[in-house]
Amino acid sequence: MPLQLTNEQLKQIAARFGSPVYVYHAERIKEQYENLLHAFAGTDTRFFYAAKALTNISVLKYILSIGCNIDCSSVNEARLAIHAGFTPSQILYTSNNIAFSEIAEAKELGISINIDSLSNLRKSGEAYGGTYPVGVRLRPNIMAGGNLKISTGHSNSKFGVALEDLESILQVQKETGLHIRTLHIHTGSEIKDVEVFAKGIEVLLDLVPHFPSLEVIDLGGGMKVPYHPGETGTDITDLGRKVKEEFEKYEHKTGRHLQVWFEPGKYIVAEAGYFITTVNVIKQSGDKTFAGVNSGLNHLIRPMFYGAYHEIENISNPNGTVHTYQVVGNICETDNFAEDRPLPEVRENDLLVFRNAGAYCFEMSSHYNSRFKPPEVLVKEGQPILIRKGDQLGDLLHNQTQA
């Protein structure tokens, strides 16, 4: 069984730090990373934690301590990574529709860079020639992911350079001497089917002969984690076997050895996260019973934004008679966390815990309705540690100036 925090631990944390509160289980993060290492044993593979999932500096430091590298989606994430102690050789930056000035900043930091537009590829070649190796993010025309909002590799996606523009990439390489070290794709999030990754491998390996300086094939992230009870995630053992098989076969055939990179984010931190809320109000409306909690889309937007599912538990009354509830928030929008959800009887002041709340949860929070962001707690070796204070009024006023 995967490592989990107990209901008693979660209740104690809520009593000590209040609610709503985000809680992360350090050893569960480590367990997930070690699962990857085990699945890919015997392959030349590097893993870069996709920091966009959760950037709390204490979490980043912990991820560094277990030996994982880091992938950044902005130059500020890269700066946070350096602040956390990562060295430039451990940092990957995958850009998306950015000004070239940000690539120049990343270059000055000395980190690895994946570039996603022909325009910025040419600017990089003209600025640095072959002196600074870069990666090219390609759009592989593969539809994958839980829904359109998290599918990034299809033919209508804004991400990457289209495969159809291969000749233009080669022209930039020829004219500027650009050193292309990496070919990168990221087809989306919540990818359960290993064959999606296999198709990506096939697409990229077909392109290798065009790039004499190529050293790395980067398959991005997107490994699925289970959200619904009884659901299964990506079979990473099968994925590791497939990577080993395909790259060994390619090396035997061509004599070229290529390192493989992945950027798992959700896979590493999602299941380590818990979001604890308190029930403010029980309200009956027709045949619907609403359980209104002290949170909203300002703290957890995934159900409203993606239609994402989070398992919810009533840890105050786990053995109560099961009824059906609409679990809703306190924001002046329709912020339904769950509709028609069976739960043990929910009463005012009960604690409801949202599971799988480690990835894209606090990270996407806001001050909408001028409500405070919640605290964050890291449980390490059984001890809860406050790693972000809950907001106060001054946090809402910070950076505002007098007109």
C-alpha angles and dihedrals in degrees: 000000000000117000114269139175114244125241089246091056090049093049091050091051091051090049091050103039102022128232147316090047136154116225127193126194109218097198091052089057089051091047092055093049091049089050088059093048091051094047093051098040110140094030129099094242133146124196124211116192108231098234094197087079092066126347104181103144093230090055090049091051090050092050089051090050092058091053103257124140123224137240119205132200097197137027088248090059087052090052090050089051091053089047088053090054105262114145120229090254089060095052127087122186118199110190129207123195095327135150114265088241089073091053088050089052090050090050090053088054088056096233131141113267133202112198122205106192137060089227094059092041090058092045090051091050092048092047101041108011108190095335098091118042116221140180128236118224107215130197103229097192091237119140110217141137139075095288141343094276091061098035109099108164103063125112095261096047122123090220128100137348113302117249086233088068094062092116090054091052090050090049091054090048091051098044099043103028089237111183105228107192101162139042111202136189133173113186099184147281131296094033108169099165111087088202089071089063090043090055089051090052090051092050094050098042089055088060098048096092089064093060114059094181095050116133105156139051109199115199096183121217136278101130109164123241121196116258103165119066109266093016121132129218133215112315095238092181089060090044091052090049091050093050092049092048097047098044095044089050091050093048092049090050099044107018090236119128116206128187117224124222130194130185107205115176110151090038092060102042111016099085092042091065132090128180114204119201135173124229110241101177141013109205129181119210116172107304093340125095115202122205104197114199133196093256140059146176087311088072103028116019100161096096091051097038102040102014084245121177123227122184109237125203130191099220093177094060107017094157097046124123109280118248133167118257142182103223106207141169137236099246123114091249131072095276103171113174093184137359125211091355117171109228136160107267108301119214132182111279093023117137116241116194123204112209128213089033099142100092128061092346112098086017091066096042124123144184093252112158085017090276122153124256112241127247122262125223129194117205109208124173087350095304121114113225123190105233098171128023119229114255126267129195092273090063090061091051096043112121093010113125133206114264 
